Amino acid sequence: MFESVCRKLSIGMGFVALAALFAVIALCAHKNITDADTWLHLKTGEYIVQHGIPTTEVFTCSVAGQKWIDHEWLWQVLLYYLRQAFGGWGLITLQALIIVTFFLILLLLGYRRDRIFLVAFLLFMVALVAPTRSFMRPDIVSLWFSLVYIFLLWLFLKRSWTIYALFIL
């Protein structure tokens, strides 16, 4: 009887810990954009929309006119259009949404009812280092897509159509 109560209490405390963790993650991810690269991406996106993809450096005085291969042009255009449509809050909300879904997928990958407190603790440890990489950058979106890909593999690996869906993704 006592073991049953302790198990239920442990599971309940695990869910409380997870709820608190996700509330903190959502609040921390919903922050102003202070990363200088994000502003460069926005300005480059504006330039691409107005003039096309640049082949030479256009923003710096020290290497102006030098050859430049903009490998992040699609992200820059999408970011520019998002800001045009929804303003700065749209960028901040997208940033928070990406980070929260990132942690949600990590939770789903590691979830087991009997070790929920351990999963919450590990997610908390990841959340401690996440603010250094949680800016609106193309690499965080690439990481998010990779995690979604791994989650789909984990979720549907035993079904025959999975290989074709993953090929399309």
Order of alpha helices (4+ residues) and beta strands (2+ residues): alpha-alpha-alpha-alpha-alpha-alpha
